[in-house]
Amino acid sequence: MNIDIRYRRSGICSLVVFSLFSFFWLSCFQGYLISFAYDKVISTIGGITGNCNRFIMAAFITAILDLLAVYLRRISKHDSVFSSIHFLVPSVILGLFTGFDDKNFFSQTPGQIVLTLVLTLSIWLIVAIIRHRNTIKPDRHMIVIATNLLVLFFEMLIVVSLGNTDENLHRRAAMERFIEKGQYEKALQVGYDEEETDSKIDWLRMEAMFALDEDSLGTGLAERLFKYPLSDISTVETFLRNSISSSEDSLTQSYLMNVLDMLDCNLHELENRIDLAQYNKVLPKYFMQALIMGGCDSLESYFPEQYQSEKKTFDEFEIRLNEFESEPVRIRRNAAYCDYHKTYYWFNAF
């Protein structure tokens, strides 16, 4: 096979691998943060925000980086065996570009810069050692490809080391974008199964849940609040108190005060305050669970089927805890975590 063809195939392979990595890195791992950064730039020049499509943006940026790599290869005086070396500069640019921290561009820490320099040096050492030992020949096609993939792997590590990998930041960017569009259900799906959270995410979830309550009271906070880990109870309390003071609807105010009683584990006050008759057939999930824990006697007459189902779950929860009654709290928590950590029973008990 002609050596030029082997060179070309090696270059195409490197181009395809880098392009796929860049596209998925930008659209999937950095997509909402890129959209957030785009809106920040557009807003500073007075443009209309919210129009950034993360997939189109990812494809556009990837195409620019590919063209840069092709240009660097053409002007390079090095041989074409190491076609992947020409993606070093695009990799650094890609990493720097995705280092946005929702306030500042190019916010890389000294540690990230040092790691990038180490990885860059590693790439040059790999290339230099192989060239010096002359262990790679253009006619050994698979070895050429394998070596280029190794270099690409280090270049991908450079991107990851420079890019912002703060998962909570990415979740906040995604949630803010969904909330701006009024897509509250989608906002609440972000990080739904993740235990890691922070006070800003708590606040955004409260905003999304309360927005659902404004459409249909009882479908938001009282139905969903304890499905998520709460990193800072005071943040949630502040949101509720602010919402109570800003609301002019007495029904909404009473509802929010009920949620606040539940959050403070003030179940006696909740029972005295809540108006069960205003709910038709179904009581919001966490109101029901809280009142069962508080020993409310009138639940079964209002909501017989829902009460029986939730009471069964509560009884099973108590049985589980009683099995580990003599154990430390940590063991009791672990024993009940899997089945009950998204219930009010779990929140109140621990």
Legacy VTK file of the C-alpha trace (Angstrom):
# vtk DataFile Version 3.0
C-alpha trace
ASCII
DATASET POLYDATA
POINTS 350 float
0.000 0.000 0.000
1.244 3.476 -0.847
2.757 5.250 2.196
0.923 8.497 1.367
-2.371 6.621 1.580
-1.361 5.258 4.994
-0.483 8.778 6.121
-3.855 9.993 4.890
-5.752 7.207 6.661
-3.934 7.905 9.884
-4.831 11.576 9.595
-8.483 10.803 8.854
-8.646 8.450 11.832
-7.253 11.159 14.127
-9.664 13.714 12.683
-12.693 11.464 13.215
-11.745 10.561 16.801
-11.047 14.156 17.789
-14.227 15.413 16.097
-16.411 12.862 17.885
-14.797 13.642 21.214
-15.126 17.397 20.722
-18.778 17.189 19.666
-19.860 14.988 22.556
-17.753 16.921 25.048
-19.389 20.180 23.972
-22.958 18.992 23.445
-23.356 16.451 26.242
-20.873 17.259 29.008
-20.588 21.025 28.506
-23.732 21.767 26.522
-25.767 23.803 28.995
-22.714 25.640 30.289
-21.823 26.585 26.704
-25.369 27.879 26.222
-25.064 29.830 29.466
-21.776 31.373 28.324
-23.286 32.207 24.925
-26.224 33.990 26.573
-23.842 35.916 28.828
-21.903 37.200 25.810
-25.054 37.992 23.837
-26.637 39.826 26.781
-23.579 42.091 27.131
-24.044 43.320 23.565
-27.794 43.718 23.916
-28.807 40.673 21.876
-31.640 38.215 22.428
-30.669 35.358 24.725
-32.023 31.819 24.873
-31.491 31.027 21.176
-28.358 28.912 21.513
-28.748 25.307 20.380
-26.027 23.302 22.119
-25.778 20.739 19.301
-25.391 23.350 16.581
-22.878 25.246 18.706
-20.940 22.014 19.364
-20.823 21.194 15.650
-19.715 24.744 14.771
-16.892 24.848 17.327
-15.735 21.345 16.368
-15.593 22.332 12.684
-13.455 25.394 13.516
-11.047 23.275 15.576
-10.820 20.662 12.811
-9.950 23.329 10.261
-7.283 24.665 12.608
-5.755 21.188 12.966
-5.755 20.685 9.185
-4.078 24.058 8.718
-1.418 23.257 11.330
-0.709 19.961 9.610
-0.230 21.639 6.266
2.233 24.218 7.535
4.061 21.742 9.771
7.495 20.552 8.698
7.237 17.363 10.747
6.533 14.058 9.097
2.941 12.905 8.828
3.267 9.779 10.959
2.115 11.671 14.043
-0.968 13.275 12.541
-2.589 13.530 15.985
0.077 15.963 17.212
-1.624 18.673 15.192
-4.650 18.442 17.493
-2.623 19.591 20.493
-3.329 23.290 19.983
-7.058 22.690 19.222
-7.245 20.549 22.382
-5.804 23.329 24.528
-8.205 25.844 22.954
-11.150 23.492 23.515
-10.177 23.013 27.155
-9.746 26.730 27.752
-13.025 27.492 26.006
-14.945 25.131 28.297
-13.403 26.438 31.511
-16.252 28.927 32.042
-17.449 28.937 35.673
-20.718 30.905 35.136
-18.971 34.171 36.015
-15.553 34.225 34.378
-14.044 32.844 31.209
-10.648 31.117 31.403
-11.064 30.469 35.126
-8.569 27.606 35.273
-6.736 27.145 38.560
-2.931 26.911 38.864
-3.337 23.174 39.471
-5.181 22.764 36.182
-2.482 24.707 34.338
0.253 22.556 35.871
-1.590 19.364 34.951
-1.994 20.620 31.386
1.724 21.354 31.119
2.543 17.869 32.427
0.236 16.254 29.872
1.651 18.400 27.059
5.171 17.442 28.065
4.111 13.783 28.115
2.885 14.048 24.531
6.138 15.572 23.325
8.133 12.931 25.201
6.150 10.112 23.605
6.726 11.552 20.147
10.397 12.360 20.800
11.219 8.925 22.249
9.545 7.058 19.414
11.257 9.202 16.795
14.623 8.842 18.530
14.344 5.056 18.805
12.922 4.882 15.309
10.522 2.130 16.418
7.607 3.213 14.286
7.611 2.826 10.525
5.048 4.311 8.146
4.423 0.909 6.592
3.334 -0.556 9.934
-0.169 0.783 9.619
-1.787 -0.448 12.865
1.150 0.757 14.985
0.872 4.197 13.395
-2.827 4.374 14.268
-2.282 3.031 17.803
0.432 5.623 18.489
-1.747 8.444 17.199
-4.643 7.276 19.368
-2.334 7.294 22.390
-1.365 10.888 21.646
-5.047 11.777 21.158
-5.848 10.222 24.520
-3.395 12.561 26.237
-4.861 15.490 24.304
-8.346 14.551 25.497
-7.008 14.531 29.050
-5.787 18.081 28.445
-9.311 19.107 27.457
-10.784 17.494 30.558
-8.122 19.007 32.823
-8.810 22.534 31.525
-12.576 22.248 31.135
-14.998 22.841 33.976
-16.100 19.485 35.379
-18.065 20.832 38.359
-21.229 18.716 38.080
-23.272 21.010 40.315
-22.386 23.977 38.128
-23.535 22.088 35.038
-26.764 21.116 36.777
-27.419 24.721 37.782
-26.807 25.921 34.223
-29.238 23.325 32.859
-31.895 24.086 35.482
-31.680 27.839 34.942
-32.142 27.359 31.216
-35.199 25.125 31.679
-36.733 27.500 34.243
-36.245 30.474 31.917
-38.191 28.552 29.275
-40.923 27.575 31.751
-39.985 23.885 31.494
-40.252 23.171 35.207
-40.654 19.403 34.952
-37.437 19.178 32.969
-35.667 21.396 35.491
-36.674 19.008 38.275
-35.347 16.029 36.347
-31.817 17.491 36.362
-29.780 15.583 38.941
-32.880 13.731 40.130
-30.945 10.589 41.106
-27.820 12.383 42.329
-27.041 12.804 46.000
-24.624 15.676 45.460
-26.253 19.095 45.586
-25.749 22.636 46.906
-27.827 25.543 48.187
-28.157 27.124 44.731
-29.596 23.914 43.315
-31.958 23.716 46.310
-33.171 27.220 45.496
-33.691 26.471 41.803
-35.652 23.336 42.644
-37.817 25.347 45.005
-38.472 27.851 42.217
-39.479 25.084 39.812
-41.712 23.315 42.351
-43.413 26.529 43.445
-44.029 27.433 39.792
-45.904 24.125 39.448
-47.884 24.999 42.584
-48.879 28.313 41.035
-50.449 26.375 38.166
-52.060 23.789 40.457
-51.636 24.132 44.203
-50.303 20.950 45.795
-48.520 19.561 42.730
-45.145 21.098 43.535
-43.579 21.498 46.970
-45.862 19.200 48.960
-45.601 16.517 46.288
-41.888 16.648 45.416
-39.763 18.483 48.011
-38.362 15.448 49.834
-37.558 13.494 46.688
-34.307 15.432 46.605
-31.445 15.773 49.079
-31.459 19.137 50.839
-28.003 20.571 51.359
-29.096 23.588 53.387
-32.430 23.652 55.237
-32.051 27.380 55.935
-32.041 28.082 52.180
-35.351 26.264 51.763
-36.822 28.017 54.793
-35.745 31.401 53.426
-37.412 30.657 50.093
-40.658 29.644 51.818
-40.723 32.696 54.094
-40.006 35.038 51.176
-42.770 33.407 49.136
-45.234 33.664 52.029
-44.526 37.368 52.523
-44.709 38.144 48.792
-47.913 36.194 48.101
-51.241 38.008 48.263
-53.339 34.837 48.102
-54.368 33.530 51.530
-54.758 29.968 50.241
-51.215 29.985 48.850
-49.875 31.495 52.061
-51.545 28.797 54.154
-50.180 26.108 51.840
-46.621 27.446 52.098
-46.910 27.645 55.885
-47.955 23.989 55.880
-44.843 23.122 53.886
-42.757 25.159 56.334
-44.293 23.276 59.291
-43.427 20.032 57.576
-39.868 21.173 56.939
-39.500 22.163 60.607
-41.042 18.812 61.682
-43.778 20.766 63.448
-46.397 18.104 62.790
-48.830 19.188 65.518
-49.053 22.665 63.983
-49.436 21.153 60.519
-52.398 19.050 61.669
-54.079 22.078 63.241
-53.492 24.333 60.259
-54.156 22.140 57.216
-57.628 22.074 55.650
-58.084 18.509 54.412
-61.476 19.295 52.890
-59.898 21.516 50.216
-58.190 18.502 48.629
-60.314 16.334 46.381
-59.698 12.589 46.899
-55.892 12.878 46.931
-53.741 14.691 49.477
-50.251 15.799 48.338
-47.846 12.966 49.042
-45.687 14.563 51.710
-48.614 16.130 53.544
-50.058 12.641 53.824
-46.794 11.126 55.047
-46.210 13.921 57.576
-49.737 13.654 58.983
-49.431 9.878 59.280
-46.246 10.347 61.289
-48.076 12.911 63.418
-50.912 10.475 64.115
-53.697 12.466 62.436
-57.015 10.635 63.051
-59.109 12.095 60.245
-56.997 11.058 57.269
-58.725 7.755 56.621
-62.181 9.321 56.420
-61.022 11.830 53.803
-58.587 9.729 51.750
-59.234 6.018 52.537
-57.273 4.381 49.706
-54.305 6.749 49.808
-54.167 6.500 53.596
-54.107 2.703 53.603
-51.294 2.628 51.047
-49.150 5.219 52.813
-49.849 3.775 56.260
-48.608 0.402 55.060
-45.374 2.030 53.852
-44.945 3.832 57.177
-45.500 0.612 59.142
-42.879 -1.153 57.011
-40.493 1.740 57.610
-40.926 1.458 61.366
-40.426 -2.303 61.237
-37.188 -1.800 59.318
-35.904 0.676 61.895
-36.958 -1.520 64.820
-34.884 -4.365 63.404
-31.818 -2.174 63.965
-33.035 -0.427 67.109
-29.919 -1.187 69.116
-27.542 -0.181 66.310
-25.897 3.245 65.852
-27.803 5.865 63.867
-25.485 5.476 60.875
-26.361 1.785 60.519
-30.079 2.493 60.941
-29.862 5.145 58.230
-28.091 2.786 55.855
-30.610 0.011 56.529
-33.563 2.198 55.534
-31.873 4.353 52.907
-32.505 2.344 49.760
-36.282 2.036 50.114
-37.207 5.155 52.052
-34.750 8.003 51.459
-37.235 9.824 49.219
-39.995 9.750 51.812
-40.883 12.232 54.546
-40.530 9.370 57.026
-36.795 9.303 56.292
-36.442 13.084 56.525
-38.244 13.310 59.838
-36.615 10.273 61.440
-33.027 11.350 60.717
LINES 1 351
350 0 1 2 3 4 5 6 7 8 9 10 11 12 13 14 15 16 17 18 19 20 21 22 23 24 25 26 27 28 29 30 31 32 33 34 35 36 37 38 39 40 41 42 43 44 45 46 47 48 49 50 51 52 53 54 55 56 57 58 59 60 61 62 63 64 65 66 67 68 69 70 71 72 73 74 75 76 77 78 79 80 81 82 83 84 85 86 87 88 89 90 91 92 93 94 95 96 97 98 99 100 101 102 103 104 105 106 107 108 109 110 111 112 113 114 115 116 117 118 119 120 121 122 123 124 125 126 127 128 129 130 131 132 133 134 135 136 137 138 139 140 141 142 143 144 145 146 147 148 149 150 151 152 153 154 155 156 157 158 159 160 161 162 163 164 165 166 167 168 169 170 171 172 173 174 175 176 177 178 179 180 181 182 183 184 185 186 187 188 189 190 191 192 193 194 195 196 197 198 199 200 201 202 203 204 205 206 207 208 209 210 211 212 213 214 215 216 217 218 219 220 221 222 223 224 225 226 227 228 229 230 231 232 233 234 235 236 237 238 239 240 241 242 243 244 245 246 247 248 249 250 251 252 253 254 255 256 257 258 259 260 261 262 263 264 265 266 267 268 269 270 271 272 273 274 275 276 277 278 279 280 281 282 283 284 285 286 287 288 289 290 291 292 293 294 295 296 297 298 299 300 301 302 303 304 305 306 307 308 309 310 311 312 313 314 315 316 317 318 319 320 321 322 323 324 325 326 327 328 329 330 331 332 333 334 335 336 337 338 339 340 341 342 343 344 345 346 347 348 349
